[in-house]
Structures are given as structure tokens and as C-alpha cells.
Amino acid sequence: MAAESAYRPPSLDSSPPIMLHRNEGRLPAKALPNIAATPADRLRCYPDASKLESIIARKLGIKPNRVSVTAGGDDALLRTFLAYLEPSRSCILPAPTFEMLTRYAALAGGSVRSVRWTKGEYPVDAVLKSAGDLPGLIAVVSPNNPTGAVISAVDLRRLSKSASNQLIVLDLAYTEFADVDLTDLALDLPNVVAIRTFSKAWGMAGLRCGYALGPAEAIDALRRAGNPFPVSGPALFVIESLAAAGLGSQQGYIDQVRRERERLFQFLTDCGCDAVPSQANFVFAKTPRAESIWRALGDRGIAVRWFSDGEDLVNALRITCPGDEAVFAQLIKVLGEIFNSRRERQ
Ligand SMILES: Cc1ncc(COP(=O)(O)O)c(C=O)c1O
């Protein structure tokens, strides 16, 4: 059954020039490949993702039947939910987490059980208790959105072993920004499907391309749970060349994001906000003035994400690190002015 309304986050009246509200990767234009060079046949023919699947498989040292290229991580998540959830099955989600997961569970007809995970270690014991003995699905988002918290390798291994009757869907959308990448470990575990994307560290959200990795039977189930040509020919053409070259050209941007993340966390903490240590390309912080700060930033040309409801989301902001020194300096300057003007008025 479809959700009651389409996904629409809170938006400002105008569209500010600096967009730090959707965690998109913002690579410099010169690092972006030329989509206009797409050969004519890649426009004329139905797209074939097998070349990109082979490139990814080769990089990871696995067989191509363990990779399915999808229309972004979103499509991979939806396929996993459609393939593994049904009305008699439950899905365990961390709370808070990426809000589309609840919607995908509803589309698959399964029920949702939430386990609180606001910061720090992933709550393995509480998740195992909630999962019980019946087969179902456990979604782990690491780094989690919106908090940036991560599951450790030890906890992922324990979760997989103790919940052997569950499929664990491990959403690694932000893994390139984290200290530890769990992809190789996930590939060694028999009940884990890992989901990756070209939208974040690779800076290609507009191309809508991601992929799922897992046991061959699970990947086959995902292929059957959606349309056969999810990613367009030009998108595949561009991403094949990027993926073959590896993350090299994005590394400077990723390092810059990591530096900004620590500085932004410290800045928000010094301003009295309850900021969460993050391993993603954003920082999540709570402050009673979240809404007015969101509006004031918007008035000064900077969009960030404001959350207004949900037990652990009320009065919260999530700010994407731009990965660009000049834009980051502008963000800190404007934030400083907003916090200082408040102090003066108090
Ligand atoms: C945790 C998480 N997973 C998946 C996605 C979907 O990304 P995409 O469909 O662009 O790959 C997002 C997007 O914001 C996300 O935050």
C-alpha cells in the first residue's frame, strides 16, 4: 500500500544558492565527466548494466552475479523490501533513520519495529530482542542518516550471526566518508545485502545510479523485484568510466568533507548545540532554536535540513558539509553571525 503522501521535506519559499540540505556530493565541475560524449547507440538501445556490474565485481574481487546496478540506492532499498517483506513479516529500523525506509516497508506491506539509535554504538541486543525468532528484515544504515552514527565491524558480525534467519540490509550510502568501510565484511556474511550509491561521495545524484551487493540468490531476488532497465544508457556510460578509475579524483573532496565535519561539530558544540559525532558528510545537532536558525540561514542563501517532528528529531538540524573551503567558511561566518546576534539579544 502506498504512503499517504509523497515524500516532501520542509522547504523554504525560495531556493537558496548554497544547498546543504540533501547530503549531495558537490564535486568541482571539472571533476565531472562529459555526458555529452555518450555514443549514439547508448541512447538508442535499452541500457545494459552488466559492464558496470563487472567493473564493480572486479574491484571487489567477487563474481558479477553478486552485484545489481540500480536506479540509486533508493531503488536497491525498495527492491530489497519488496523481495523480502510481506504482510506477515516485520522490518526492524533504527530510529531515527533515513525516512524512505518506512515508506518502502509500507509499499512492501510489512510492519515496522523501531529501535532507538540516536548516537554511539549500534544497539545490537535491543535489535536482536525486537527481531525475535521469526524471519524478517533488519535495516542498518551506517553511517546513519540523519545522525552520522556507525555500526562497528564486531557488531555487524555479531548481528549477522545471531540473526541468521533475518536478511540484514546494510545501507552504506555514506561509507566513503567513514573511517571504516564495511563493504568487504558484508560480502563475507551470508545474510547481508549491502547498498552503495554514486550519489554522495561520487557526486552523481542526478544520474540516479547505485548498486546492491550480496549473496547471488539475494541479488537475483532483487533483479526480479523491479523493472529490467533501471539506469539510463548515458548514466551508465558516465559511471562506467568513473568506477573503472576508482575514487582517486574524489579523494581530495572526501578529505575536505572530513575536515569540515570535525570543525562543524566543534563549532555547533561550542555554540551550545547538542551535536552528534558523525562519520558521514553531514552533522546533526539539536537546539531549541532549530527552526529560527534554519530560517535565518535560508534568508542568507543557505539551505540546511530542519526536522520538526519525531521523538528524537524535534528541534534538530542536519547540515551537509560542502567539501569546499570557501563555501564552508561562508557557512561558519553566517552561522556565527546568527548565534552572536542571539546572544546579544538575550
Ligand atoms: C541513508 C541513505 N540511503 C540511501 C539514499 C538514497 O540515495 P540514492 O538513491 O541517491 O543513491 C539516501 C539519500 O539521501 C540516504 O541518505
The ligand as a Tripos MOL2 file, in Angstrom:
@<TRIPOS>MOLECULE
LIG
   16    16     1     0     0
SMALL
NO_CHARGES

@<TRIPOS>ATOM
      1 C1         20.9000    6.6270    4.0280 C.3       1 LIG1
      2 C2         20.5310    6.8340    2.5980 C.ar      1 LIG1
      3 N1         20.3640    5.7660    1.8240 N.ar      1 LIG1
      4 C3         20.0250    5.8880    0.5430 C.ar      1 LIG1
      5 C4         19.8280    7.1290   -0.0180 C.ar      1 LIG1
      6 C5         19.3960    7.1970   -1.4260 C.3       1 LIG1
      7 O1         20.4140    7.6630   -2.2300 O.3       1 LIG1
      8 P1         20.3840    7.4980   -3.7940 P.3       1 LIG1
      9 O2         19.0690    6.9240   -4.1930 O.co2     1 LIG1
     10 O3         20.5790    8.8710   -4.3410 O.co2     1 LIG1
     11 O4         21.5060    6.5870   -4.0990 O.co2     1 LIG1
     12 C6         19.9940    8.2760    0.7500 C.ar      1 LIG1
     13 C7         19.7820    9.6010    0.1720 C.2       1 LIG1
     14 O5         19.7930   10.6290    0.7930 O.2       1 LIG1
     15 C8         20.3480    8.1250    2.0990 C.ar      1 LIG1
     16 O6         20.5120    9.1690    2.9110 O.3       1 LIG1
@<TRIPOS>BOND
     1     1     2 1
     2     2     3 ar
     3     2    15 ar
     4     3     4 ar
     5     4     5 ar
     6     5     6 1
     7     5    12 ar
     8     6     7 1
     9     7     8 1
    10     8     9 2
    11     8    10 1
    12     8    11 1
    13    12    13 1
    14    12    15 ar
    15    13    14 2
    16    15    16 1
@<TRIPOS>SUBSTRUCTURE
     1 LIG1         1 GROUP 0 **** ****
